[in-house]
């Protein structure tokens, strides 16, 4: 089973990388870009076949290491 994890900054947290990307896009002529929020994407291959156990394990991984839950949100998608 594969876990796909999307990690993004919480609303209201400053995103200097996102701001830099937006500025670069404006410089390239993409004036319709209003704002950019940058995040992380992580894939984890799991030996677990039970979806509930896999989700619980990945949730613990995110809470302990992969995401800074003070300033970041995360979503988990499991794929067989």
C-alpha positions as CSV (number, residue, x, y, z in Angstrom):
1,X,0.0,0.0,0.0
2,X,1.2,3.5,-0.8
3,X,0.5,6.6,1.3
4,X,0.5,10.0,-0.5
5,X,0.9,12.8,1.9
6,X,0.3,16.5,1.0
7,X,1.6,19.0,3.5
8,X,0.7,22.7,3.3
9,X,1.2,25.7,5.6
10,X,-1.9,26.6,7.6
11,X,-3.9,29.7,6.6
12,X,-2.4,32.8,8.0
13,X,1.2,31.4,8.2
14,X,3.6,33.5,6.1
15,X,4.9,31.6,3.0
16,X,8.1,33.3,1.8
17,X,8.8,30.5,-0.8
18,X,5.2,30.9,-2.2
19,X,5.7,34.7,-2.3
20,X,9.0,34.2,-4.2
21,X,7.3,31.9,-6.7
22,X,4.5,34.4,-7.2
23,X,7.0,37.2,-7.8
24,X,8.9,35.0,-10.3
25,X,5.7,34.2,-12.2
26,X,4.7,37.9,-12.3
27,X,8.2,38.6,-13.7
28,X,7.6,36.0,-16.4
29,X,4.4,37.7,-17.5
30,X,1.8,35.6,-15.6
31,X,-0.1,38.6,-14.2
32,X,-3.2,36.6,-13.4
33,X,-1.4,34.9,-10.5
34,X,-2.8,36.3,-7.3
35,X,-1.1,34.2,-4.7
36,X,1.0,31.0,-4.4
37,X,1.2,28.6,-1.4
38,X,4.1,26.1,-1.6
39,X,4.0,22.7,0.2
40,X,5.5,19.3,0.3
41,X,4.5,15.9,-1.2
42,X,5.7,12.7,0.3
43,X,5.1,9.1,-0.8
44,X,5.5,6.2,1.7
45,X,5.3,2.6,0.8
46,X,3.8,0.5,3.5
47,X,3.7,-3.3,4.1
48,X,0.3,-2.9,5.9
49,X,-2.7,-4.1,4.0
50,X,-5.4,-2.9,6.4
51,X,-6.4,0.6,5.4
52,X,-7.4,1.7,8.9
53,X,-4.1,0.6,10.4
54,X,-2.1,2.1,7.5
55,X,-3.9,5.5,7.9
56,X,-3.3,5.4,11.7
57,X,0.4,4.7,11.2
58,X,0.8,7.4,8.6
59,X,-1.1,9.8,10.8
60,X,1.4,9.1,13.6
61,X,4.3,9.6,11.2
62,X,3.0,13.0,10.2
63,X,2.4,14.0,13.8
64,X,5.8,12.9,15.0
65,X,8.1,13.7,12.0
66,X,6.8,14.6,8.6
67,X,4.6,17.6,9.4
68,X,5.1,20.5,11.8
69,X,1.5,20.4,13.0
70,X,1.8,23.8,14.7
71,X,2.1,25.6,11.3
72,X,1.2,22.8,8.8
73,X,-1.9,20.8,7.7
74,X,-1.6,17.5,6.0
75,X,-3.8,15.1,4.1
76,X,-3.3,11.4,3.5
77,X,-4.4,9.4,0.5
78,X,-4.0,5.7,0.5
79,X,-3.6,3.7,-2.7
80,X,-3.5,-0.1,-2.9
